[in-house]
Amino acid sequence: MASSGLSSMIIILFICTISLVSCKDNLVTTQAALYVFGDSLFEAGNNNYFDSLPSFRSNYWPYGKTTFKFPTGRVSDGRTMVDFIAENAWLPLTPPNLQPGYSNSQLTYGLNFATTAAGVLAATFPGVSRDLGTQLNSFKNVTEVLRSELGNAEARRVISKAVYLFHIGANDYQYPFFANTSTFSITTKEKFVDYVIGNTTNVIEELYKFGARKFGFLSLGPFGCTPSMSITDPTKLGSCFEPVSELINLHNQEFPKVLRRLERELSGFKYSLHDFHTSLLQRINSPSRYGFKQGKTACCGSGPLRGVNTCGFRFGPSQGYELCENVEDHVFFDPAHLTEKAHGQIAELIWSGPPSVTAPYNLKTLFGL
């Protein structure tokens, strides 16, 4: 697609989403919908619409500064990989499901259930996020609306043709280290990982029972190596926080086994798994190979590596922050979240990457099935 055509498409998609007008004349109405589940990596603004703490929202400057020119609730300077994927699939940008006022016709194109700080487990950041089970219940409500609006047969078609995209679990492995919780005192690391994966699997199987057949997953990113985690131990400044990295690595070893089992046991179950851990770690460790100058220092924040998340006066004006001159030089926008540029690069690998990084299908193929 030419750059001018892409710009026009982005404008159309943005108007469709923000204005909530009918875009059926501008989009392929037979395209598969995109339903999104997850955490702040996929956040599109849900945290703006429930009683979450202000520090868990991103509805203030400089978030959104790059593309939208104002904060949308996305935890980035601009678009996220979900937005790029929607654009590639010729879909409207998926609105937050808690956003009031979207039309029921929008549901046939997709919806975003992800919230900042969300985990698989309800005990992860309780009260400030919507865990995966709660996101599932929200989707169940959507299916009821689809059946009411479209009839059972057409609703089944929409649900079965749709793609269900996930990134969740990282917060479950980070939260116990920074909260007063007994999670690790009652189990081994291996059992804890099995517990998180088991609860994730239950949600996947529930979606399958509702008719979902096509699933997209990201392995958990190297979140022990973000600027915020890299300053946890002041004696190892800039190094990954190994306790979190160890749990994430265990998860990434075991989760693909579950997906292969589901593929064997569930008729019609198809999935895409992108190696997000490797994709992001490569950019952290070798930023210049991917057009960045800084892989370990955030654009927005304070302290060493700008790893203290005061971006946008998150904790009030008394907590100052620094903002880089050129956001495109950075992999990370704030101490734990990516820049639009990094989101775009990884989205391309999810969408059309080869089997060495996204398998057994990439999302482009999965949308076409």
Buried (B, 14 or more C-beta within 10 A) or exposed (E): EEEEEEEEBBEBBBBBBBEBEEBEEBBEEEBBBBBBBBBBBBBBBBBBBEEBEEBBBBBBEBBBBBBBEEBBBBBBBBBBBBBBBBBBBBBBBBBBBBBEEBEEBBBBBBBBBBBBBBBBBBBBBBEBBBBBBBBBEBBEEBBEEBBEBBEEEEBBBBBBBBBBBBBBBBBBBBBBBEEEEEBEEEEEEEEBBBBBBEBBBBBBBBBBEBBBBBBBBBBBBBBBBBBBBBBBEEEEEEBBBBBBBBBBBBBBEBBBEBBEEBBEEBEEBBBBBBBBBBBBBBBBEEBEEBEBEBBBBBBBBBBBBBBBBBBBEBBEEEEEBBBBEEBBBBBBBBBBBBBBBBBBBBBBBBBEBEEEBBBBBBBBBBBEE
